[in-house]
Amino acid sequence: MKNISILGTGWLGFPLAKMLMAEGLSVKGSTTSAEKLPVLKQAGVEAFQIKVTSEGVEGNIEDFLSKNGILIVDFPPGLRKNPEVNYSEAIKKLAEAIETSGVKKVIFVSSISVYEETESFPVYTEDTQPNATSASGKEIISAEKILLENAIFDTTVIRFGGLYGAGRHPVKYLAGRSGLANPLGPVNLIHLEDCLQVIKKVLENDIFGEVYNAVFPLNPPKEKYYQQKAREMELELPQFDQSRPSVGKVISASKVMRQLGVEFSAGI
């Protein structure tokens, strides 16, 4: 595990690259932005401008993947901004490039959005069949399946909860808003530092062909949690709509703690 490619060096991928390089690894990193290439190079990352779409892969994907046995896929689906994006087809095009590259191990950064929220607040483990009914959720489920079922390389899927840290927290986007849904819905969050720890554990233990849920193992109700966070940050309190039933879900992180020895340290 001396050479690793990270497809997508953004909010999570860039700190991940820095962590891996600090441990003596050689890292290739991609960005879709030409402006970010010098930033990556200055940090010591071998930088590539690559874009993966349903039409194909733009950029020098051959050199990006060559001589590296492990690929971490961490580029955003873009489904929130554009629900019409064919994310699963983009992943299919990427898989075709991986097949001819010599890469044998893949980590796919996925999302707990593959699990549906309901009024019963179901507890989801990795043994639960993904059941999202939204178009974006279905796209991510299909993308996971494409990678997991590929016979040429082995994939481990990590389904992260809501990401925060490094100045980013969802309460900043909720502060002062009113009529927010699901006041009783459980929170499923994970700090950037814990995300890095989970990926590091997968690499250290060389565990591929698995699926892991990764969220902090406490799930307070959204209204209580976000209003408390708003107070701590001295932000205007978000107001929730109590007139409609709440939907939600609880994501179990027991497998990632048990199998990988992950100890969530950052809290929520």
C-alpha contacts under 8 A as a table, 3 or more apart, distances in Angstrom:
res1	aa1	res2	aa2	distance
1	M	4	I	7.19
1	M	25	L	7.50
1	M	69	G	7.42
1	M	70	I	7.51
1	M	203	L	7.85
2	K	24	G	7.59
2	K	25	L	4.90
2	K	26	S	6.02
3	N	25	L	5.90
3	N	26	S	4.78
3	N	27	V	5.92
3	N	28	K	7.86
3	N	67	K	7.40
3	N	68	N	5.03
3	N	69	G	6.82
3	N	70	I	7.17
4	I	25	L	7.38
4	I	26	S	6.40
4	I	27	V	5.06
4	I	28	K	6.33
4	I	68	N	5.49
4	I	69	G	6.76
4	I	70	I	5.15
4	I	71	L	5.96
4	I	72	I	7.58
5	S	27	V	5.72
5	S	28	K	4.58
5	S	29	G	5.83
5	S	64	F	6.89
5	S	65	L	6.47
5	S	68	N	6.54
5	S	70	I	6.40
5	S	71	L	4.82
5	S	72	I	6.21
6	I	9	T	6.56
6	I	13	G	6.73
6	I	17	A	7.36
6	I	27	V	7.28
6	I	28	K	6.16
6	I	29	G	4.82
6	I	30	S	6.46
6	I	71	L	5.88
6	I	72	I	4.72
6	I	73	V	6.15
6	I	74	D	7.01
7	L	13	G	7.86
7	L	29	G	6.01
7	L	30	S	5.12
7	L	31	T	7.44
7	L	71	L	7.26
7	L	72	I	6.06
7	L	73	V	4.94
7	L	74	D	5.66
7	L	75	F	6.33
8	G	13	G	5.87
8	G	14	F	7.97
8	G	29	G	6.71
8	G	30	S	5.21
8	G	31	T	5.60
8	G	32	T	8.00
8	G	73	V	6.77
8	G	74	D	4.99
8	G	75	F	4.56
8	G	76	P	7.95
9	T	12	L	6.79
9	T	13	G	3.86
9	T	14	F	4.36
9	T	15	P	7.96
9	T	17	A	7.43
9	T	29	G	5.97
9	T	30	S	5.95
9	T	31	T	6.09
9	T	74	D	7.37
9	T	75	F	7.72
10	G	13	G	4.98
10	G	14	F	5.31
10	G	31	T	7.68
10	G	75	F	7.78
11	W	14	F	6.22
11	W	15	P	7.20
12	L	15	P	5.79
12	L	16	L	6.18
12	L	74	D	7.82
12	L	192	L	6.92
12	L	195	C	7.97
12	L	196	L	7.88
13	G	16	L	4.94
13	G	17	A	6.10
13	G	74	D	6.52
14	F	17	A	5.07
14	F	18	K	6.38
14	F	40	L	7.98
15	P	18	K	5.04
15	P	19	M	6.14
15	P	196	L	7.99
16	L	19	M	5.09
16	L	20	L	6.22
16	L	196	L	6.17
17	A	20	L	5.23
17	A	21	M	6.13
17	A	27	V	6.38
17	A	29	G	7.42
17	A	45	V	7.27
18	K	21	M	5.17
18	K	22	A	6.11
18	K	43	A	7.42
19	M	22	A	5.15
19	M	23	E	6.64
20	L	23	E	5.20
20	L	24	G	6.78
20	L	25	L	5.60
20	L	26	S	7.73
20	L	27	V	7.36
21	M	24	G	5.05
21	M	25	L	4.74
21	M	26	S	6.08
21	M	27	V	6.58
21	M	44	G	7.88
22	A	25	L	7.26
26	S	45	V	7.75
27	V	45	V	5.63
27	V	46	E	6.33
28	K	45	V	5.68
28	K	46	E	4.57
28	K	47	A	5.95
28	K	48	F	7.45
28	K	64	F	6.56
29	G	40	L	7.48
29	G	45	V	6.09
29	G	46	E	6.07
29	G	47	A	5.11
29	G	48	F	6.21
29	G	64	F	7.86
30	S	47	A	5.77
30	S	48	F	4.70
30	S	49	Q	5.54
30	S	50	I	5.86
30	S	64	F	8.00
31	T	34	A	7.48
31	T	36	K	6.87
31	T	37	L	7.11
31	T	47	A	7.64
31	T	48	F	6.46
31	T	49	Q	5.07
31	T	50	I	5.94
31	T	51	K	7.46
32	T	49	Q	5.31
32	T	50	I	5.41
32	T	51	K	5.41
33	S	36	K	5.52
33	S	37	L	7.08
33	S	49	Q	6.60
34	A	37	L	5.46
34	A	49	Q	6.48
35	E	38	P	6.86
35	E	39	V	7.86
36	K	39	V	5.19
36	K	40	L	6.44
37	L	40	L	5.27
37	L	41	K	6.22
37	L	47	A	5.82
37	L	48	F	7.04
37	L	49	Q	7.23
38	P	41	K	4.98
38	P	42	Q	5.96
39	V	42	Q	5.23
39	V	43	A	6.44
40	L	43	A	5.19
40	L	44	G	6.53
40	L	45	V	5.21
40	L	46	E	7.20
40	L	47	A	5.93
41	K	44	G	5.09
41	K	45	V	5.03
41	K	46	E	5.99
41	K	47	A	5.92
42	Q	45	V	7.32
48	F	59	G	7.60
48	F	60	N	7.25
48	F	64	F	6.78
49	Q	59	G	5.99
49	Q	60	N	7.60
50	I	57	V	7.10
50	I	58	E	5.50
50	I	59	G	4.59
50	I	60	N	6.85
50	I	61	I	6.92
51	K	57	V	5.85
51	K	58	E	5.04
51	K	59	G	6.68
52	V	55	E	7.95
52	V	56	G	6.07
52	V	57	V	4.54
52	V	58	E	6.28
52	V	90	A	5.92
52	V	91	I	7.72
52	V	93	K	7.66
52	V	94	L	6.87
53	T	56	G	5.33
53	T	57	V	6.27
53	T	86	N	7.82
53	T	87	Y	7.35
53	T	89	E	7.54
53	T	90	A	4.56
53	T	91	I	7.92
53	T	93	K	7.68
54	S	86	N	5.93
54	S	87	Y	6.75
54	S	88	S	7.73
54	S	89	E	4.86
54	S	90	A	3.98
54	S	91	I	7.68
54	S	92	K	7.97
54	S	93	K	6.82
55	E	90	A	7.09
55	E	93	K	7.70
56	G	90	A	6.70
56	G	93	K	5.51
56	G	94	L	7.50
57	V	61	I	7.22
57	V	93	K	6.82
57	V	94	L	6.77
58	E	61	I	7.56
60	N	63	D	5.80
60	N	64	F	6.31
61	I	64	F	4.85
61	I	65	L	6.12
61	I	97	A	7.41
62	E	65	L	5.48
62	E	66	S	5.96
62	E	97	A	7.69
62	E	101	S	6.59
63	D	66	S	4.99
65	L	68	N	5.78
65	L	71	L	7.48
65	L	98	I	7.46
65	L	101	S	6.00
65	L	102	G	7.73
65	L	103	V	6.86
66	S	101	S	5.99
66	S	102	G	6.91
66	S	103	V	7.64
67	K	102	G	7.40
67	K	103	V	7.94
68	N	71	L	7.40
68	N	102	G	7.63
68	N	103	V	6.24
69	G	102	G	6.72
69	G	103	V	4.47
69	G	104	K	5.65
69	G	105	K	6.30
70	I	103	V	5.79
70	I	104	K	6.47
70	I	105	K	4.83
70	I	106	V	5.72
70	I	107	I	7.83
71	L	103	V	6.87
71	L	105	K	6.40
71	L	106	V	4.82
71	L	107	I	6.36
72	I	106	V	5.72
72	I	107	I	4.67
72	I	108	F	6.05
72	I	109	V	7.50
73	V	106	V	7.25
73	V	107	I	6.11
73	V	108	F	4.90
73	V	109	V	6.04
74	D	108	F	6.65
74	D	109	V	5.31
77	P	85	V	7.72
77	P	87	Y	5.87
78	G	81	K	5.70
78	G	82	N	6.11
78	G	83	P	7.66
78	G	85	V	7.02
79	L	82	N	4.90
79	L	83	P	4.54
79	L	84	E	7.10
79	L	85	V	6.02
79	L	87	Y	7.76
79	L	136	S	5.96
80	R	83	P	5.91
80	R	136	S	7.82
82	N	85	V	5.82
83	P	135	A	7.30
83	P	136	S	6.60
86	N	89	E	5.50
86	N	90	A	6.55
86	N	139	E	7.33
87	Y	90	A	5.03
87	Y	91	I	6.34
87	Y	139	E	6.08
87	Y	140	I	7.27
87	Y	143	A	7.06
88	S	91	I	5.03
88	S	92	K	6.18
88	S	139	E	5.53
88	S	140	I	6.72
88	S	142	S	5.71
88	S	143	A	4.47
88	S	146	I	7.77
89	E	92	K	4.86
89	E	93	K	6.34
89	E	143	A	7.73
90	A	93	K	5.15
90	A	94	L	6.28
91	I	94	L	4.88
91	I	95	A	6.04
91	I	143	A	5.87
91	I	146	I	7.38
91	I	147	L	7.82
92	K	95	A	5.03
92	K	96	E	6.39
92	K	143	A	7.43
92	K	146	I	6.52
92	K	147	L	7.99
93	K	96	E	5.23
93	K	97	A	6.61
94	L	97	A	5.12
94	L	98	I	6.27
95	A	98	I	4.97
95	A	99	E	6.16
95	A	146	I	7.72
95	A	147	L	6.82
95	A	150	N	7.98
96	E	99	E	5.21
96	E	100	T	6.97
97	A	100	T	5.68
97	A	101	S	6.44
98	I	101	S	5.06
98	I	102	G	7.10
98	I	103	V	6.11
99	E	102	G	6.83
99	E	103	V	7.22
99	E	152	I	6.01
99	E	153	F	7.18
103	V	106	V	7.66
103	V	153	F	6.89
104	K	152	I	6.96
104	K	153	F	4.36
104	K	154	D	6.14
105	K	153	F	5.56
105	K	154	D	4.94
105	K	155	T	5.92
105	K	208	F	6.84
106	V	153	F	7.11
106	V	154	D	6.09
106	V	155	T	4.55
106	V	156	T	6.32
106	V	208	F	7.57
107	I	155	T	5.64
107	I	156	T	4.93
107	I	157	V	5.92
107	I	158	I	7.34
107	I	208	F	7.80
108	F	144	E	7.66
108	F	155	T	6.89
108	F	156	T	6.23
108	F	157	V	4.81
108	F	158	I	6.25
109	V	157	V	6.22
109	V	158	I	5.24
109	V	159	R	6.44
109	V	160	F	7.29
110	S	140	I	7.29
110	S	144	E	7.62
110	S	157	V	6.42
110	S	158	I	5.55
110	S	159	R	4.51
110	S	160	F	6.25
111	S	114	V	6.49
111	S	140	I	7.76
111	S	158	I	7.38
111	S	159	R	4.22
111	S	160	F	4.90
111	S	161	G	6.23
112	I	115	Y	5.85
112	I	159	R	5.20
112	I	160	F	5.90
112	I	161	G	5.56
112	I	213	N	7.26
112	I	251	I	7.65
113	S	116	E	7.06
113	S	132	A	6.90
113	S	137	G	5.59
114	V	130	P	5.31
114	V	131	N	6.31
114	V	132	A	4.99
114	V	137	G	4.98
114	V	138	K	6.97
114	V	140	I	6.64
114	V	141	I	5.95
115	Y	124	Y	7.42
115	Y	130	P	5.28
115	Y	131	N	5.29
115	Y	132	A	4.93
115	Y	137	G	7.69
115	Y	249	K	7.91
116	E	130	P	7.79
116	E	131	N	5.69
116	E	132	A	4.50
116	E	133	T	6.78
116	E	248	G	7.88
116	E	249	K	7.32
117	E	121	F	6.74
117	E	122	P	7.58
117	E	247	V	5.53
117	E	248	G	4.32
117	E	249	K	5.17
118	T	121	F	5.65
118	T	122	P	7.04
118	T	246	S	7.96
118	T	247	V	4.56
118	T	248	G	5.35
118	T	249	K	6.75
119	E	245	P	7.00
119	E	246	S	5.91
119	E	247	V	4.23
119	E	248	G	6.36
120	S	247	V	7.16
120	S	248	G	7.50
120	S	249	K	7.84
121	F	185	G	7.26
121	F	186	P	7.58
121	F	247	V	6.50
121	F	248	G	4.91
121	F	249	K	4.29
121	F	250	V	6.26
122	P	248	G	7.56
122	P	249	K	5.11
122	P	250	V	6.02
123	V	249	K	6.14
123	V	250	V	4.61
123	V	251	I	5.79
123	V	252	S	6.58
124	Y	127	D	7.82
124	Y	128	T	5.93
124	Y	249	K	7.37
124	Y	250	V	6.20
124	Y	251	I	5.03
124	Y	252	S	5.88
125	T	128	T	5.44
125	T	213	N	7.18
125	T	251	I	6.55
125	T	252	S	5.35
125	T	253	A	7.49
125	T	255	K	7.97
126	E	129	Q	7.63
126	E	211	V	6.40
126	E	212	Y	6.33
126	E	213	N	6.53
126	E	255	K	7.79
130	P	141	I	6.89
132	A	137	G	5.20
132	A	138	K	6.04
133	T	137	G	6.52
133	T	138	K	6.42
134	S	137	G	5.12
134	S	138	K	6.18
135	A	138	K	5.20
135	A	139	E	6.26
136	S	139	E	5.06
136	S	140	I	6.42
137	G	140	I	5.27
137	G	141	I	6.27
138	K	141	I	5.01
138	K	142	S	6.17
139	E	142	S	5.14
139	E	143	A	6.20
140	I	143	A	4.93
140	I	144	E	6.17
141	I	144	E	5.21
141	I	145	K	6.27
142	S	145	K	5.07
142	S	146	I	6.26
143	A	146	I	5.24
143	A	147	L	6.61
144	E	147	L	5.42
144	E	148	L	6.02
144	E	157	V	7.09
145	K	148	L	5.09
145	K	149	E	5.85
146	I	149	E	5.62
146	I	150	N	6.36
147	L	150	N	5.38
147	L	154	D	7.91
147	L	155	T	6.17
148	L	154	D	6.94
148	L	155	T	5.42
148	L	156	T	7.36
148	L	157	V	7.80
148	L	209	G	6.90
150	N	153	F	6.21
150	N	154	D	7.23
151	A	154	D	7.30
154	D	208	F	5.77
154	D	209	G	5.29
155	T	208	F	5.54
155	T	209	G	4.91
155	T	210	E	7.00
156	T	207	I	7.35
156	T	208	F	4.82
156	T	209	G	4.87
156	T	210	E	4.64
156	T	211	V	5.63
156	T	212	Y	7.78
157	V	209	G	7.88
157	V	210	E	6.34
157	V	211	V	4.67
157	V	212	Y	6.24
158	I	211	V	5.94
158	I	212	Y	4.85
158	I	213	N	5.98
158	I	214	A	6.80
159	R	211	V	7.60
159	R	212	Y	6.04
159	R	213	N	4.77
159	R	214	A	5.90
160	F	163	L	7.35
160	F	189	L	7.99
160	F	190	I	7.07
160	F	195	C	7.55
160	F	213	N	6.20
160	F	214	A	4.84
160	F	215	V	6.15
161	G	188	N	5.44
161	G	189	L	4.88
161	G	190	I	5.74
161	G	213	N	7.88
161	G	214	A	6.29
161	G	215	V	5.12
162	G	188	N	6.16
162	G	189	L	4.39
162	G	190	I	5.96
162	G	215	V	7.81
163	L	169	H	7.66
163	L	189	L	6.02
163	L	190	I	5.32
163	L	191	H	5.93
163	L	192	L	6.56
164	Y	167	G	7.66
164	Y	168	R	5.11
164	Y	169	H	4.88
164	Y	170	P	7.09
164	Y	189	L	7.30
164	Y	190	I	6.39
164	Y	191	H	5.01
164	Y	192	L	5.98
165	G	168	R	5.00
165	G	169	H	6.34
165	G	191	H	5.38
165	G	192	L	5.30
165	G	193	E	7.65
166	A	192	L	7.28
168	R	172	K	7.79
169	H	172	K	5.85
169	H	173	Y	7.77
170	P	173	Y	5.44
170	P	174	L	6.58
171	V	174	L	4.88
171	V	175	A	5.77
171	V	226	Y	5.87
171	V	229	K	6.82
171	V	230	A	6.45
172	K	175	A	5.47
172	K	230	A	7.83
172	K	235	L	7.73
174	L	177	R	5.61
174	L	238	P	5.75
175	A	230	A	6.66
175	A	235	L	6.09
175	A	236	E	5.22
175	A	237	L	5.48
175	A	238	P	4.76
176	G	235	L	7.58
176	G	236	E	4.78
176	G	237	L	5.42
176	G	238	P	4.82
176	G	239	Q	7.18
177	R	180	L	7.10
177	R	237	L	7.74
177	R	238	P	5.07
177	R	239	Q	6.13
178	S	238	P	6.01
178	S	239	Q	4.45
178	S	240	F	6.02
178	S	241	D	7.51
179	G	239	Q	6.03
179	G	240	F	5.00
179	G	241	D	4.64
180	L	183	P	7.38
180	L	238	P	7.57
180	L	239	Q	6.21
180	L	240	F	4.29
180	L	241	D	5.45
181	A	240	F	5.94
181	A	241	D	5.59
181	A	242	Q	7.88
181	A	244	R	7.65
181	A	246	S	6.95
182	N	185	G	5.06
182	N	222	K	7.18
182	N	223	E	7.91
182	N	240	F	7.32
182	N	241	D	7.33
182	N	242	Q	7.91
182	N	244	R	7.78
182	N	245	P	6.99
182	N	246	S	4.06
182	N	247	V	5.77
182	N	248	G	7.23
183	P	221	P	6.48
183	P	222	K	5.26
183	P	223	E	4.58
183	P	224	K	7.76
183	P	240	F	5.69
183	P	241	D	6.92
183	P	242	Q	6.86
183	P	246	S	6.27
184	L	221	P	4.72
184	L	222	K	5.89
184	L	223	E	6.52
184	L	246	S	5.67
184	L	247	V	7.62
184	L	248	G	7.86
185	G	221	P	5.27
185	G	222	K	5.66
185	G	246	S	5.75
185	G	247	V	5.62
185	G	248	G	4.49
185	G	249	K	6.98
186	P	219	N	5.04
186	P	220	P	5.41
186	P	221	P	4.51
186	P	222	K	5.85
186	P	248	G	5.93
186	P	249	K	6.20
186	P	250	V	6.27
187	V	218	L	7.87
187	V	219	N	4.83
187	V	220	P	5.64
187	V	221	P	5.98
187	V	222	K	5.58
187	V	225	Y	7.76
187	V	250	V	7.74
188	N	215	V	5.87
188	N	216	F	6.82
188	N	218	L	7.69
188	N	219	N	5.95
188	N	250	V	6.95
188	N	251	I	6.70
189	L	215	V	5.37
189	L	216	F	5.85
189	L	268	I	6.83
190	I	194	D	6.54
190	I	195	C	6.84
190	I	214	A	7.15
190	I	215	V	4.88
190	I	216	F	5.27
190	I	267	G	7.86
190	I	268	I	7.05
191	H	194	D	5.31
191	H	195	C	6.37
191	H	216	F	7.88
191	H	266	A	6.11
191	H	267	G	7.30
191	H	268	I	7.13
192	L	195	C	4.98
192	L	196	L	6.34
193	E	196	L	5.19
193	E	197	Q	6.30
193	E	266	A	6.83
194	D	197	Q	4.88
194	D	198	V	6.22
194	D	264	F	5.97
194	D	265	S	6.91
194	D	266	A	6.59
195	C	198	V	5.26
195	C	199	I	6.46
195	C	214	A	7.60
196	L	199	I	5.31
196	L	200	K	6.06
197	Q	200	K	5.02
197	Q	201	K	6.12
197	Q	262	V	7.14
198	V	201	K	5.16
198	V	202	V	6.42
198	V	214	A	7.59
198	V	256	V	7.67
198	V	260	L	7.82
198	V	262	V	6.46
199	I	202	V	5.19
199	I	203	L	6.37
200	K	203	L	5.15
200	K	204	E	6.04
201	K	204	E	5.03
201	K	205	N	5.94
201	K	260	L	6.01
201	K	261	G	7.80
201	K	262	V	7.32
202	V	205	N	5.35
202	V	206	D	5.79
202	V	207	I	5.46
202	V	208	F	7.59
202	V	260	L	7.05
203	L	206	D	4.93
203	L	207	I	6.86
205	N	260	L	7.42
207	I	210	E	7.01
212	Y	253	A	7.68
212	Y	255	K	6.82
212	Y	256	V	5.95
213	N	251	I	7.06
213	N	252	S	6.78
213	N	253	A	5.48
213	N	255	K	7.50
213	N	256	V	6.79
214	A	252	S	7.85
214	A	253	A	5.43
214	A	256	V	6.79
215	V	251	I	6.88
215	V	252	S	7.45
215	V	253	A	5.95
216	F	219	N	7.79
216	F	253	A	7.24
216	F	264	F	6.30
216	F	267	G	6.67
216	F	268	I	6.97
217	P	252	S	6.92
217	P	253	A	6.19
217	P	264	F	7.87
219	N	250	V	6.86
220	P	224	K	7.14
220	P	225	Y	6.11
221	P	224	K	5.65
221	P	225	Y	6.07
222	K	225	Y	5.14
222	K	226	Y	5.80
223	E	226	Y	5.50
223	E	227	Q	5.94
223	E	238	P	7.92
223	E	239	Q	7.72
223	E	240	F	6.53
224	K	227	Q	5.51
224	K	228	Q	6.15
225	Y	228	Q	5.25
225	Y	229	K	6.21
226	Y	229	K	4.95
226	Y	230	A	6.01
226	Y	237	L	7.89
226	Y	238	P	7.19
227	Q	230	A	5.01
227	Q	231	R	6.32
227	Q	237	L	5.44
227	Q	238	P	6.20
228	Q	231	R	5.14
228	Q	232	E	6.33
229	K	232	E	5.01
229	K	233	M	6.19
230	A	233	M	5.16
230	A	234	E	5.81
230	A	235	L	4.76
230	A	236	E	6.37
230	A	237	L	5.65
230	A	238	P	7.62
231	R	234	E	4.86
231	R	235	L	6.05
231	R	236	E	7.57
231	R	237	L	7.06
232	E	235	L	7.73
241	D	244	R	6.67
242	Q	245	P	7.40
252	S	255	K	7.69
253	A	256	V	5.64
253	A	257	M	6.50
254	S	257	M	5.21
254	S	258	R	5.96
255	K	258	R	5.01
255	K	259	Q	5.75
255	K	260	L	7.77
256	V	259	Q	5.51
256	V	260	L	5.38
256	V	261	G	6.89
256	V	262	V	6.16
257	M	260	L	5.63
257	M	261	G	4.75
257	M	262	V	4.48
257	M	263	E	6.41
258	R	261	G	5.54
258	R	262	V	7.45
264	F	267	G	6.75
